[in-house]
Amino acid sequence: MPTSLPIEEVYVNERVIKITLKNVRDKPGIAADIFRILANKGINVELIVGGPGSKGHADIAFLILESQLPKIEEVKEEILREVNAKDMVVDKDVVLLSFYGRDLYKVPGIAYKVFNAFATGGINIEMIATSRDSLSCVIRQKFVDAAKEVVSEFLGIEIKKIY
């Protein structure tokens, strides 16, 4: 049953790739170093998620457009060396869903309702990012049709494809 939410639009981007830098040193300036290298190569980042550090190291994951994969591969060794990361994992089997609405942050329960709709459809969320006006989720590519169904059924919103 659709709920009344201030979500105005939902977009899906199926042309993203998740890059995870494993076991990066957890200290000031590391994220700046990573994203400086990417910026200097002309790589735009769609979404960034950093995990909590443990024993001086953390993972940093981000999304890029699939068209930028060759550029990432060109700077892989430089990034690994610069931040002393153990590995860079490339995952091509993800999609980005972004929920937009003016002042989403003012309405309690938005995240719960979106996450509950996904859970009902058996869809695991791999990355989450929020802002005042958006909630973005990264899921496996194989669940994109199920996500469209549950978002329509439980939230009453049709997903628009942007790529």
Beta strands, then each sheet from edge to edge (+ up, - down):
strand 1: 9-25
strand 2: 47-50
strand 3: 57-65
strand 4: 87-100
strand 5: 127-130
strand 6: 134-140
strand 7: 159-161
sheet 1: 2+ 3- 1+ 4- 6+ 5-
sheet 2: 2+ 3- 1+ 7+
end
